[in-house]
């Protein structure tokens, strides 16, 4: 189940089912206590190195426990996190709905900003005290990712998984960069090679990937079309400068695109939709169009594609940035380029809503309601 599928599943719940979900997340009814959104007053004393325990799947009975900070091995560095951003995969892991890859534990927390505290042998270009951003799968001990290192605050990872933090960004803004900008950059630049004057359709454009894609498309001077899932989010896009944002929860965007482009279609689709939405996106591609698939539902279902749709010379590419952990030099190369574009002022940080890490439960609950724009970010003491 991917991000878009999770959103659709939550949106399709009845009022009673939504009420039940909120109770499972530990929140009182909206008809009940008026302090349901207030943070807990109790201060939790955290150890120097800690990780989160989400409790039983779906319970979000969040607790924190002491973790192990081993010396980084050769080629590795140790980072102390000051901020970490949430992705929908984190909510899915907490709810017990994320399919675990064979041999690779699924840890909540992947996007971090922090300070290098130790450097292993053979590391070059990184020293203690450097401020960095990192894409992590969890802390490495004895060459293996450790299970249960959810949102760990001190962790080891390869020197190829970290780059210097863009100097103009706060730690909170920097923690929102890795996954969403790598996804949008890899899709629009590496795979689609979008050029000035071409057009792109960005689905669910108020999410982290969508907002990163807007930055990249504007940098490349492309014509932009966008969808979002609520009137409030479409209003945000209008204020952001997007003309005529469309509904991502209806396939009517296809007819609107063809009218807006006078029957030509768009050159690139950055796709987060599944089923009929995916097929409609393929249909509205212009000749030699590029379709970048970042949704995983149809891949998991082994959905078939009618070959006749490729008669316009279009290309279909699938993007899964977790594969960069298999080829980390590509990860390092692109993340370095992205950080440089921030340093040059060509990219701007995306909106963030911050929570202290002690309020992880509240942050995950806010994510389940899918009303936020941009990224949710945890701050560390």
C-alpha positions in Angstrom: 0.0 0.0 0.0 1.5 3.4 -1.0 0.9 6.9 0.1 -2.0 7.6 -2.4 -3.7 4.4 -1.6 -3.5 5.0 2.1 -5.0 8.5 1.6 -7.9 7.0 -0.4 -8.5 4.3 2.1 -8.7 6.9 5.0 -10.9 9.2 2.8 -13.3 6.4 2.1 -14.0 5.5 5.7 -17.4 6.2 7.2 -17.7 8.7 10.0 -18.0 5.8 12.5 -14.9 4.1 11.0 -12.9 7.4 11.2 -14.0 7.8 14.8 -12.8 4.3 15.5 -9.4 5.1 13.8 -9.0 8.2 15.9 -9.7 6.2 19.1 -7.1 3.6 18.0 -4.7 6.5 17.7 -5.5 7.5 21.2 -7.6 10.6 20.5 -11.0 11.5 22.1 -14.0 12.1 19.9 -14.3 15.6 18.3 -17.6 15.7 20.2 -15.8 15.1 23.5 -12.9 16.7 25.2 -11.9 20.1 23.8 -8.2 19.7 24.5 -7.7 16.8 22.0 -5.1 18.7 20.0 -3.1 20.0 22.9 0.4 18.5 23.5 0.9 16.4 26.6 2.4 18.5 29.4 4.5 15.7 30.8 8.1 16.1 29.9 9.8 12.9 28.9 13.5 12.6 29.8 15.2 10.9 26.9 18.6 9.1 27.0 21.5 10.4 25.1 20.9 7.8 22.4 17.3 6.7 21.9 14.9 5.2 19.4 11.1 5.0 19.3 9.0 2.0 20.0 5.6 2.3 18.2 4.0 -0.4 20.3 1.6 -3.0 18.8 0.7 -2.3 15.1 -2.0 0.3 14.9 -2.0 1.2 18.6 0.5 4.1 18.4 1.3 3.4 22.0 4.6 5.4 21.5 7.4 5.0 23.9 11.2 5.7 23.8 14.0 3.5 24.8 17.8 3.6 25.0 19.6 2.6 21.9 23.2 1.6 21.1 25.7 4.0 19.5 28.4 1.7 18.2 31.6 3.1 16.7 31.2 3.7 12.9 33.1 1.1 10.8 35.3 1.8 7.8 33.6 4.1 5.3 30.9 5.1 7.8 30.1 8.1 9.9 28.0 8.7 12.9 25.3 11.4 12.9 23.4 13.0 15.8 19.9 14.0 14.5 18.5 17.4 15.2 15.5 17.0 13.0 13.7 14.2 11.0 10.8 14.5 8.6 7.9 12.1 8.3 6.9 10.2 5.2 3.7 8.2 4.7 5.7 5.0 4.9 6.3 5.8 8.6 2.6 5.9 9.3 2.2 2.6 7.4 4.9 1.0 9.4 3.3 2.2 12.7 0.0 0.8 11.5 1.5 -2.5 10.5 0.6 -2.0 6.8 4.0 -1.6 5.2 5.4 -4.6 3.3 8.8 -5.4 4.7 11.5 -6.1 2.1 13.2 -9.5 2.6 16.2 -9.2 4.9 15.8 -5.4 5.3 14.0 -4.3 8.5 11.5 -1.5 8.0 12.4 1.4 10.3 10.4 4.5 10.8 12.6 7.6 10.0 14.6 8.0 6.8 15.2 11.7 6.3 17.4 13.4 8.8 19.4 16.6 9.4 22.0 16.7 12.1 25.7 16.9 13.0 28.5 14.4 12.4 29.8 13.2 15.8 32.2 10.4 14.7 34.0 9.5 11.6 35.1 5.9 10.7 38.4 4.9 9.0 38.7 5.6 5.3 36.1 8.5 5.3 37.1 11.5 3.2 35.5 14.9 2.9 33.5 14.6 6.1 34.7 15.6 9.6 33.3 15.7 13.1 31.1 18.8 13.6 29.9 19.0 10.0 26.2 19.8 9.5 24.7 17.3 7.1 21.5 15.9 5.6 21.1 12.1 5.4 18.9 9.4 3.8 19.0 6.5 6.3 17.4 3.1 6.5 18.3 2.8 10.2 21.6 2.5 12.1 24.3 0.1 11.0 26.0 -2.2 13.5 28.3 -4.9 12.4 27.5 -4.2 8.8 23.7 -4.7 9.2 20.8 -2.3 9.6 19.4 -2.8 13.0 15.7 -3.6 13.4 13.8 -1.3 15.8 15.9 1.7 15.2 12.8 3.8 14.6 13.5 7.6 14.5 16.8 6.9 16.2 18.7 10.0 17.2 22.3 8.8 16.9 23.1 6.4 14.1 25.8 5.1 11.7 25.5 5.2 8.0 27.7 5.1 4.9 29.5 8.3 3.9 27.7 8.0 0.6 24.4 8.6 2.3 25.2 12.1 3.7 26.0 15.5 2.1 26.6 18.9 3.7 23.4 20.7 4.8 22.5 23.6 2.5 23.7 26.6 4.4 20.5 28.7 4.0 18.2 26.1 5.5 17.3 25.4 9.1 17.7 21.8 10.4 13.9 21.4 10.2 13.8 22.6 6.5 16.9 20.5 5.6 15.3 17.3 7.1 12.4 17.7 4.6 14.8 17.6 1.6 16.2 14.0 1.0 13.3 11.8 0.0 11.0 14.3 -1.7 13.7 16.2 -3.7 15.5 13.0 -4.7 12.2 11.6 -6.0 11.2 14.7 -7.9 14.7 15.4 -9.2 15.3 11.8 -10.3 11.9 11.7 -12.0 11.9 15.1 -13.8 15.6 15.5 -14.5 17.3 12.1 -14.7 14.4 10.1 -16.2 12.2 12.7 -18.0 15.0 15.2 -18.8 12.4 17.9 -18.9 13.4 20.9 -21.0 12.4 24.6 -21.1 9.0 25.1 -22.7 7.8 21.5 -22.1 4.8 20.8 -20.0 4.4 18.7 -16.9 1.5 17.4 -14.9 2.3 17.0 -11.2 -0.2 14.9 -9.2 -0.9 15.5 -5.5 1.2 18.7 -5.8 0.7 19.9 -2.2 2.6 16.9 -0.8 6.3 16.9 -0.2 7.2 15.3 -3.6 4.7 17.5 -5.4 6.1 20.7 -3.9 9.6 19.7 -4.6 8.6 18.9 -8.2 7.1 22.4 -8.5 10.5 23.9 -7.5 12.3 21.7 -10.1 9.8 22.4 -12.9 10.0 26.2 -12.3 13.8 26.0 -12.3 13.6 24.2 -15.7 11.0 26.8 -17.0 8.4 24.2 -17.8 4.7 24.8 -18.1 3.0 23.4 -15.0 -0.3 21.6 -14.5 -1.1 20.2 -11.1 -3.7 18.3 -9.1 -4.6 18.2 -5.4 -7.1 16.3 -3.3 -9.2 19.1 -1.6 -10.5 22.6 -2.3 -8.2 24.0 0.4 -5.1 22.4 -1.2 -6.1 23.6 -4.7 -6.5 27.1 -3.2 -3.0 26.8 -1.9 -1.7 26.0 -5.4 -3.5 29.0 -6.8 -1.7 31.2 -4.3 1.5 29.4 -5.2 1.0 30.6 -8.8 -0.5 27.5 -10.4 -3.3 28.3 -12.8 -6.4 26.0 -12.8 -5.3 23.2 -10.3 -7.4 20.1 -10.8 -8.9 17.4 -8.6 -6.5 14.4 -8.0 -9.4 12.2 -6.8 -11.3 12.3 -10.2 -10.2 11.3 -13.6 -11.8 14.4 -15.0 -8.4 16.0 -14.9 -7.8 14.2 -18.2 -10.5 16.2 -20.1 -9.3 19.4 -18.5 -5.7 18.8 -19.5 -6.8 18.2 -23.2 -8.8 21.4 -23.2 -6.1 23.4 -21.6 -3.5 22.1 -24.1 -5.9 22.3 -27.1 -5.8 18.5 -27.6 -2.0 18.1 -27.6 -1.5 16.7 -24.0 1.5 17.1 -21.7 5.1 16.1 -22.2 5.7 14.7 -18.8 3.4 13.2 -16.1 4.8 12.7 -12.5 2.3 10.1 -11.4 1.2 9.3 -7.9 -2.2 7.9 -8.9 -3.2 4.3 -9.4 -5.8 2.4 -11.4 -8.0 4.6 -13.7 -6.0 7.7 -12.7 -2.8 6.1 -13.9 -4.4 5.1 -17.2 -5.8 8.5 -17.8 -2.4 10.0 -17.3 -1.0 7.8 -20.0 -3.8 8.7 -22.4 -3.1 12.5 -22.1 0.6 12.3 -23.0 1.8 14.2 -26.0 3.9 12.4 -28.7 7.2 11.4 -27.2 5.8 12.0 -23.7 7.4 10.6 -20.6 5.4 8.9 -17.8 7.2 8.7 -14.4 5.6 6.2 -12.1 6.3 6.7 -8.4 3.1 5.0 -7.2 3.6 1.4 -6.3 0.1 0.0 -6.1 -0.2 -1.1 -9.7 3.3 -2.5 -9.7 2.5 -4.6 -6.7 -0.7 -5.8 -8.4 1.2 -6.5 -11.7 -1.3 -4.3 -13.6 -1.2 -4.9 -17.4 -0.8 -2.0 -19.8 -2.4 -2.0 -23.3 0.6 -1.8 -25.7 -1.4 0.4 -28.2 -1.0 3.3 -25.8 2.7 3.4 -26.7 2.1 4.1 -30.4 2.8 7.8 -29.7 6.4 7.0 -28.9 5.9 7.6 -25.2 8.1 6.1 -22.4 7.1 4.6 -19.1 9.6 4.7 -16.3 9.3 3.4 -12.7 11.1 5.2 -9.9 11.8 3.8 -6.4 14.5 5.8 -4.7 15.0 3.0 -2.1 17.1 1.3 -4.8 19.7 4.0 -4.4 20.8 2.2 -1.3 22.0 -0.5 -3.6 23.9 2.0 -5.7 24.7 4.7 -3.1 27.1 6.6 -5.3 24.1 7.7 -7.4 22.4 8.8 -4.2 25.4 10.9 -3.2 25.8 12.4 -6.6 22.2 13.6 -6.9 21.8 14.7 -3.3 25.0 16.8 -3.7 23.6 18.4 -6.8 20.3 19.1 -5.0 22.1 20.7 -2.1 24.1 22.9 -4.5 20.9 24.2 -6.1 19.6 25.2 -2.7 23.0 26.9 -1.9 22.6 28.8 -5.2 19.1 30.0 -4.3 17.5 28.1 -7.2 15.5 25.9 -4.9 13.4 27.1 -1.9 12.5 25.0 1.2 9.0 23.6 1.3 6.5 24.3 4.1 7.0 22.4 7.3 4.9 21.8 10.4 7.1 20.8 13.3 6.6 18.6 16.4 9.0 17.8 19.2 10.0 14.1 18.9 8.2 13.5 22.2 5.0 14.3 20.2 5.5 11.6 17.6 2.1 10.2 18.3 0.5 13.6 17.5 2.5 14.0 14.3 1.5 10.5 13.0 -2.1 11.3 13.8 -1.9 14.6 11.9 -0.5 12.6 9.0 -3.3 10.1 9.1 -5.8 13.0 8.7 -4.0 14.1 5.5 -4.9 17.8 5.8 -1.3 19.1 6.0 0.6 20.8 3.2 4.2 20.1 2.7 6.1 18.1 5.4 5.7 17.1 9.0 9.0 17.4 10.8 10.2 16.1 14.2 12.7 18.2 16.2 15.2 16.5 18.5 16.6 17.8 21.9 
